[in-house]
Amino acid sequence: MSGATILVADDDRAIRTVLTQALGRQGHVVRTTGNAATLWQWVKEGEGDLVITDVVMPDENGLDLIPRIKKLRPNLRILVMSAQNTLLTAVKATERGAFEYLPKPFDLRELISVVDRALSEPSGAESKARVAEGDGEEQLPLIGRSQAMQEIYRVLARLMPTDLTVMIYGESGTGKELAARALHDYGKRRRGTFVAVNMAAIPRELIESELFGHEKGAFTGATVRSSGRFEQAAGGTLFLDEIGDMPLEAQTRLLRVLQEGEYTTVGGRTPIRADVRIIAATHRDLRQMVRQGLFREDLYYRLSVVPIRLPPLRERSEDIPELVRHFFADAQDEGLSTKTLDGEAMEALKAYHWPGNVRELENVVRRLAVLYSQETIDREVIESELSEGKAAEKAVSAPAESLGAAVEHHLRSYFAAHEDGLPASGLYDRILREVERPLIELSLSATRGNQIRAAKLLGLNRNTLRKKIRDLDIQVIRGLK
């Protein structure tokens, strides 16, 4: 649609000028104002085909104006711009009826593209659902103002009024459960229960009972009926963390639930409606697992209706100062003394590659808050704290390289010796077991028995590592050399 009239409300004169010139070149008529009152007057008079409004203006919050505009003129599209680049801003803009939310500073080409969509898409494209109510100072579920996080916020805000199945990808420590909780807490199922279950922490033989429940007498030891996680999450959200660790037999049952919308308990015969929203997460490459035959392809596509990739901290290092302030504030709320970092100390944190991501950063900040008496932390302290993690990684990498060479040599010898009599199956699991034990033992040795740090070094979930330690009967000695 060309030649539209666009109403722009922003108290920044430079932004009004830029938008007037850019949209004018597209053939639109642009009317600008620096306050909400004039914008509201224009809307009441029936002017404008599209509204672009800032959030913070001298006389009224732009978000508060949106419901009044939508009530008076339901089909008038509204684009919201804001320098308050948080998830809650994106959520509130979406819940109040904005067509799109754009963080400042915005990309001019993207804004023009959004304007074109807003003017051309049929009326009614916006979701009519409303999510979180109230305007209190809610706890921020995710923190960061980087461009990478802005894209996450926008996607989450669009998904909150829906029941679409979501797959969250990301390295350990990136905040996958926080994203899942945000989808629940600000979505239409927020009055229901959020149930999280870690697939890696459940013994294989108990997964189906854990998820779907069981009837009395269904198996040895089932002395009473037990509800499963699907039943516990009825009306709410079921978060399946580390879905890549789900065994194939349980994958088959989960696929049937997603296809048919119902399930039966172990030992039961009566179908139960699955009234839950499914959110799954993994740090694994599920497509590679599909190619290896370790994950069902049909289940992969059922779960990945909307895939979201959470960026590792090294890809959004500009968010580190805000995260540090947040974690120091948490420590202060717990009664610890106030701490700050000087400029060089902050730069050292930003230069570190953070294999454990936000979780590792939180642990470092908490140690700083507890162990050091000075109010201002300098670069020397930061380098001392980070050097231990670097040393542990270096200690693991050298044995890992020699281990890889040893595995290759072992395999070549094995195939040569069994050329005429290879086993029918099971070789992959056998070799994996032989490699897995020494790798875990070396990692635990390098981290002096610290399972949390060993899990980070290996790229495993902490519960996954604990399960493997238990299954492989590995003895963990704290403080070992």
Buried (B, 14 or more C-beta within 10 A) or exposed (E): EEEBEBBBBBBBEEBBEBBBEBBEEBEBBBBBBBBBBBBBEBBEEEBBBBBBBBBEBEEBBBBEBBEBBBEEBEEBBBBBBBBBBBBBBBBBBBBBBBBBBBBBEBEEEEBBEBBBBBBEEEEEEBBEEBBBEEEEEBEBBBBBBBBBBBBBBBBBBBBBBBBEBBBBBBBBBBBBBBBBBBBBBBBBBBEBBBBBBBBBBBEBEEBBBBBBBBBEEBEEEBEEBBEBBBBBBBEBBBBBBBBBBBBEEBBEBBBBBBEEEBBBBBBBEEEBEBBBBBBBBBBBEBEEBBEEEBBBEEBBEBBBBBEBBBBBBBBBBBBBBBBBBBBBEBBEEEEBEEBEBBEEBBBBBBEBEBBBBBBBBBBBBBEBBEEBEEEEBBBEBBBEBBEEBEEBBEBBEEBBEEBEEBBEEEEEEBEEEEEEEEEEEEBEEEBEEEBBBBBBBBBBBBBBBBBEBBBBBBBBBBBBBBBBBEEEEBEBEEEEE
